[in-house]
Amino acid sequence: MQSIVSKIKANWQSGLTVSLVSIPLSVSLAVASNSTPTAGIITAIWAGLMTSLFGGSNYNIVGPTGALSGILAAYALTHGASALSMLAIVSAVFILISYVFKLERYLVFIPASTVHGFTLGVAFIIALNQMNFALGLSGLEKHPEFIKNVFETFSHIAQTSLPTFGIFAVFLAGLFILLKLTPKLPGAITLTPIGIVLGYLGTVGKLPFELKTLGQQYAEIAPKVFEPIHFFFDSSLFLPALTVAVVAILETMISAKIADGMTGTKYQPRKEMFGLGIANIVSGLMGGIPATAALARTSLNVKTGANDKMSATISSICIALISFVFLSYFKYIPLAVIAAILVFVAVRMVEIVHFYRMFAFDKKSFTISLLVAMVTIYEDPIVGILFGTAVALLLFVEKLSKGQFELIINNSEKKIADHVVGEDIDDNNICKDCHTLVYSIKGQLAYVNAQAHISRFETKLNADYENVVLRMRELFFIDLDGVDAFEEIVNLIESQGKQVLLTGVNPLIEKSLEESKAFQRIRDTKRVFTHTREALQKLGYAL
């Protein structure tokens, strides 16, 4: 009992602070997801509470997030806001299936370039979706396609309400200024009450201009911990739910890892994924929307002194209590203020440092990120992340297919004449009076790259040298196609009247090569060595 009391004493301040930030963000992000403010609060309460009870991170704060809002908005536009609760439940099923079969290990197939591009695309979707609120436009035709809605907004830009846009600009600037002045106290806590007062004054006619509020957009904004949901099940749920599950798992694991980096602790990935699944099931059943860990709120949780999951528990309870007292006042928040909060969230989602790094060191990844962002914006967030993963995997396979190697060329005087590392050999690298080549096969020898290694010995490495040392010290995987390729390489070299020696064959690779007649022949004639130095000494090199 004392332990629980001490945890409450140590974490109540961080829990309360996070709850004060979570309420306006949950309302805003639910609106960005084409859901309702009430559904956002329900999600923050139940998803946050469930992960604090069943999760494996002491710091993660789970609730509505920007990372999911693009997917949810697109789905809600075609199936209705009420369908998002079922989407949360089906997503949770996929998360729990992943948990049971330990599928989180395969998330490595979704590269960082795709995640960053997806995040950039979603950030643009969130920001551009706020244009109508920011400009004071209403009554515009809604289209299923995001891009058409953007064009619809631009076609009516002449109808912009300058006072509304002014309020949007002032509040957006205020959020960034407060970020600099009071980084530990998020601007949403300070500016939301000001926005509520401003909206109230507009509602009672105390302002000289019209100011649309959240209450005019949503007829009912009532504090609830439960809303009845419409149960249904059809094939349209599968792909969006699977995408939500993948994004939710990725965001949650990344958030927990970042929190660990800030605190020097270690979270439990398996337990955290189980908690995420339970959180989304309960959120859906209670009338909420899909949820994942929120990077900004998790970071705030750490910075305000949290040291246990009790902080997230307190946050969820405080969200419920504060909402029952104050949520009805949220109907006075101007839509322009909601837009400012969401644009601020969108800008903060994009970590520019990652794009600088990709541009400087890996332009292919940088290009993939931009393409994923464009597909996400133009077509669909789901298509964007699938497209990015497919392209990245194709480029990865293409890279593997070139066959990584290292080549040391010794001339007739038994001195090193050249040293080549990489994927290709220039004709100028091959001397005409070579005596011995040391060819290192790096990584794997498998169906994907076997032909690349064979081709080198057919075309580039067929000069008049006497010996080839096949060094396998850095070969960690070989399949049946690789064994066949090894056989073909050895036979090809020997057919040219050259001697083959093997070095650095580890036991696992040797076991796979046992059925190769070429390997048996080399081993039986004592041409297999533990170290390359031993092989070169056998050939008369003074080492």
N, C-alpha and C positions, 0 to 999 in steps of 0.2 A: 504493500500500500504506500509505504514511504517513497518507494521508487517512482510510482506514478505521480505522487505529489511533487517530488523534486523535478520530474520531467515537465510537469505543467508550469512550475515556477520558472524553469529555464527557457521555456518555449512559448509562453503566452504572448509576449510582445511581438515576436516574429509572426506567430499565427494570426494575431489581430491585424498587424500591418498588411500581411498578404491578403487577408479577407477584404480589407478596405480597397485594395487594388483590384482584386478579383471581381468584385461586384460590377463596377463600370465596364471592365474588360469583357466579362462574361456576357453582359447585356449587349455590348457593341459587337462582339464576335458572333453571337447568335443572330443578330440582325444581318451581319455580313454573310452568314450562312443561309440567308432567306428563311430563318426560323423566327421564333418569338423571344422577346426578352425573358419571359418566364421560363421557357425551356432552357435558356442559357444559365439561369440561376439554379434550376433543378440539376443541371449537369455539373455545375461547380460544386454543389453540395454533395451529391451522391458519388460522383466519380472521384472527387477528392477524398471523401471519407473512406471509400472502399480500398483505394490504393494505400491509404495510410494504415489500414488494418491488415491488408494482405500483401502489400508490395514489398520489394526488397531494397528500396532506397530510403535513406533517412531524410532526404531533402526534396525529392521530386514533388511538384505541385501539378496535379492533373485536373484538366477542365477543358472548356472550349478553347481552341487555338486557331491561329491564322493558318497554320500548315494544312489544316483540314477544311478550312472554310471555302476554298475554291471548289473542292470536290463536292462538298455538301450543298453549296449554292446551286451548282449545275444540276445536281440530282433533285433538289427541292423545286427547282424551276419547272421540271417536267413531271414530277410525281407528287408535288405538294409538300408543305412543311411537315405535315403529320407523318409522312413516310420516313422522316429522319430517325425516329425512335426505333423503327424496325431495322433501319440500316445499322444503327448502333448495336442491336442485338445480334444480327447476322455477322457483323464485323467482329464482335466478341467471340462468336463461335469459331471464326477463322483464327483469331488470336489464340484461343485455347487449344485448337487443333495443332497449331504451330508449337505451342507449349508442350503438348503431349509427345509429339514426334521430334522435338528439339530442332525445329526448322529454322530457328533464329541463326544457326550457323551458316545458312545459305544467304543471309542478308549481305554477305561480302560480295555477292554478284550484282548488287546495286551500288555502283561506284559513287564516290563523293561528288564527282562532276555532275552526275544526274541529280543527286539530292540538292546540290547548290542551284542548278538550273531550275529544278522544280520549285524550290523556295523563291527564286527570283520571279518566276512566272506567277506564282500564287500572290506574291507581294504586289505585282502589277494589277492582278485581278482585284485584290482587295481595295487598292488605292483607286483604280478607275471606276470600280463599282460605287464609290462614294461621290462621284461627280454630281449626280442629281441632288444629293443632300447638300453638298458644298456650294452648289450654284443656285439652290432654291428652286429647282425645277420639279414639277409634279405633273401627274396625269399623262406621262409619256407612254407610248406603246411598248409592251414588254415582248421581247423575242427570246426564243430558246437559246440562240447563239449569243455568247458574251460580246463578240466583236460587233454584232448588229446593234446591241444595246448601247455600246460606246458611240457608234455612228449616229444612233438616234439622239443621244445626248448632244453631240456636236452640231447636229442639224438644228437644235433648238437653243443653241448657246446665246443667241441674241435676247432670249427671254430671261437671262440671268438676273437674279436679285442681288444688287450690289451690297446692300446691308448684310444679307445672309452670307455672301462670299467674304465680306469683311470680317464677320464673326468667325467664320471657319479659319481664315488666315491668321487672325489674332490668337485664337486658341491653339492652332498648330504651332505657331511661333512660340507661344507660351510653354508648350510641352517641351520643346527643344531647349528653351532657355532654362527651365526648371531642371532639366536633365543635367545641365552644366552646373547650376548653382546648388542644387540639392539632390545629388545622385542617389542618396540613400532613401529619399522620400519621393516616390514617383509623382509626376505632375498630375496624373489622373485623380489622385486623392484631393489635391488642392483645387483643381479647375472644375471638377464635376459639380461640387456645390455651387460654384459661381454660375455655371451653366444652368443649373436648376433654377436659381433665383432669376436669371435673365429670361429663361423660358416662361416662368410664372408671370413676370412683368408683361411679357408679350401676350400671354393668354388673357390677362385681365385688362388689356388695352392700354397699358402704361408706356408702351413703346410707340414711336412714330412710324413704325414699319411692321409688316407681317413677318412672323418668325415661326416656321413650322416646327412642331415638337414631336417627340416620340409618341405621346398620347394620341396625336392625330393620325399617326401611322398605324398604331396598334390600339384597338378599342379597349382591350382589357390588359392591364399590367398589374397583376395581383400577386402577392406573395404566396407561393405554394411550394410544397415539397413533393407533390405528386399531381400528375395529370393523366386522365385515362388515355390510352393509346389505341390506335386502330391496328389490330393484328392482321397481317396478310403475308403472303409468301409467293413470290414468282421469280422467274429467271432474271428479271431486270435488277434484282438486288445483288447478284453474284459478283459481277466485275467491280462495281463501285465499292461493295463491302470488302472485297479482297484488297483493293487499292487502299482503302481507309485502314485496313488492318496492317498492311505493310508500312504505310506512312506513320501510323500510330506507334508501331513497334520501334521503327527507326528513330523517331523523335524522342520517344521515351528513353531509349538506351543512350542516345546522344546526350540528352539532358542529364541523366544520371551520371554519365561519365564526366561531363563538365563539372557537375557538382562535386564529384569525387576529387577532381583536379583542384578545385578551390579549397577543399577541406582536408585533403590527404587521407581520405577514407576509401573504402571499397564496397560497392553495392553488390547485391546478389541478382544477377541477370535473370535466372530462371524464375525466382520468386517475383521479381518485378514484372515479368511478362504475365505470370499468372494473375497478379494483382490488376494489371491493365485489362485482362479479359473479364475479370469479375466486375471491374469498374464500369465497363461499357455495357455489360448485361444489365446491371442494376440501373444505370443511367437510362437505358432504353425502356426498361420496364416501368420506370417512374415518370416517363414522358420527356426525358432529356434527349440530347443529341450525342453523336460520337465524340469521344474525348481522347486526349493524349497529354503527355507532360508538356508544360509550357516553360520554355527556356527562360524567359524574362522573369516570370513569377518564381521559378525555382531559384534563379540567381538572387532575387530579392530575399527569398527565404533564408538563403545562406548568409547574405550580407547583414541581415537584421538579427543574426545570432542564433538561428535554429541549430540544434544538435541532435534532433531525434524526430522520428515520424510523428511524434505528438504535436509538432508544430502544424503539420498538415491536417491532423484531426481537429485541432483548435480552430484552424482557418475555416474548415467546412462548417463547424458548429456556429462560428461567428457569422459566416455568410448567411446561414439560415436565420439567426436571431436578428441581425441587422436588416435583412431583407423584409422580415415581417414588420419591422418598425418603419423603415424608410423607403421600401421599394415603390410604394404608391406615389412617392414624390418624383420618381424617375420619369413619370409621364411628362414632366415639364422640361426634360433635357431637350434642347434644340437639336434637330437632326444635323445641323451644321457642326455642333460640338461632337456628336457621335462620329461624324465624318472625319473631324480632326483627330480624334482618338485612334480611329482605324487607319488613317493614313500614317500617323505616327508609328503604330504597330507595324505596318507594312514596311516602312523605311527601316525600322530597327530589325526586321527579319533578315534583311540582306546584309551579309557580312562581307564587305568590300575586300577585306584582306585576302579572302580565299580566291577572289577573282584576280587580284593583282598577282598572287602567287601562281595561279594556273597560267596566266598570261606570260609570266616571266619564265616559267620552267616547263610547262606542258601545254603548248598551244592547242593540241588536239583536244585535251580535256576542256580547255577554255571554250573552244568551238562547240563541243558537245553541250556544255552548259547553256550557251546562248541558244542553240537549236532547241533544247528541251524547254527553255523559257518561252521561245516563240510558239512552239507547238502547244504548250500549256495554255498560253494566252489565246491563240487563234482557234485551236480545236477544242481541247478539253484537258483538265489536269490529269485524268486517268490515262489518256493517250500519251500525254507528255512524259510521264514517268516510265511507261512501258516502252515508248520510243527510245528514250535515253538509255535505258538498260539494254535494249536490243543492240543499239548502235555501239555502245561501249563494249559489250561482249564480242561483237563482230570485230571491232578493232583490236581487242585483246587477243582473240583467236588468230587474227591476221599477224599480230606481233609474234605470237608463239610459233606460228607456221614457218617463220623465217629461220628458226633453229639457232639458238644462241650458242656461240662457240668461242674458243680461244686457240690461237695457232702460233706456235713458236717454230720458226724455220731455221735450221742449221745448215750451213754451207759445207763444201767438201773439206774445209779446214777444221770442221767440227766446232765452229763458232756460230753464235746467233746472228743470222742475217736479217731477220725481220720478226716482228711481233704484232699480231693482229688480234683484236678483240671486238666482238660485235655480231653483226648479222650478215655481212657481205665481205667478199674478198676482191680486192682490186688486182687486175692482171699484173700490175707493177710490183705487187707484193711477192710474187713467186719467182725465185731465182732459178736460173737454168742449170746450175751445178749444185743443186740442193743435195744434201746427204741424208738428213733425217727431218721429218716433220713430227712435232708433238701436237696432236689435235685433241683438245678438251671439249667434251660434250657437256654443256651446262644445262641444268634444270631437269628436263625430261626428254626422253626419246620415245615418242608415241605417234599415233596415227596422224596427229595434227602437224607434226614437223619432221617426220621421218624422211619425206621426199627431199626436203631442203638439204639435209645432211648428205643424202645419197648423191644429189645433183652436184654438190661441191667436188666430190671425188670423181664424178664423171667428166666434169668440165674444167674446173679451176685447179684441182689438185692432182693432175695427171702428168706432171713434169717428170724428168728423169732423176728422181731421188731414189734412194735405196731402201729406206726404212720409214715406217709410219708407227708412231706410238699413239695408241688410242687411250687417252687419259680419261678415266671415269670417276675421278674423285668428287666432282661436283654434279654427278648424275644421281638424282634422288628418286626418279620414277621411270619405269619402262613397262610398256604393255606388249601384247603379242605382235602388234604392227612394228613396235620398236625392236623386238627380237628379230623379226624378219628383216628389218632395215639393217641391223647390225650384221646379220648373215650376208646380206647383199653387199654391204660396204667392204667387209673382209674379203669376200670372193672377188670383188672388183679389183681391190688392191693387189691381191695375190695373182690374179690373172695377168697383171702388168709386170710380174716378176719381182715384186717388192715384198719385203718381210713386214709382218704385223706383230706388234707387241702390245700387251694390255697392262695398264697400271691403275691402281686405286679403285678396284672393283669391290664395292661393299657387299656384305653377305646377302642382302635382299636382292640386289641386282644380279649377283652371281647365281642365286637360286632360279631367277627367271631365265638366265642364259644357259642353264644346264642342258636344255633340250636342243640348243644350237650346235650343229656339227662343227661350225667354224670355231666356236668357243672351245669345244672339246679338243679340236685339233691344236689350237694355240696352247691350251693348258697341258696337253700331253707332251708337247715339245718344249715345255718349260719356258714359255714366253709370257707368263702372267706374273707381274711383280706388284708388291705392295706399294712401292714408291717409284715415281718417275725417275728419280736419281739412280736407282738400282738398274733400271732398264737402260739408261744412257751409259752407265758404267759398263754394262754388258756389251754395248756397242763400241766401246773403246774411248768414251769421253772421260777426260781427266777432271773429276769434280771434287 
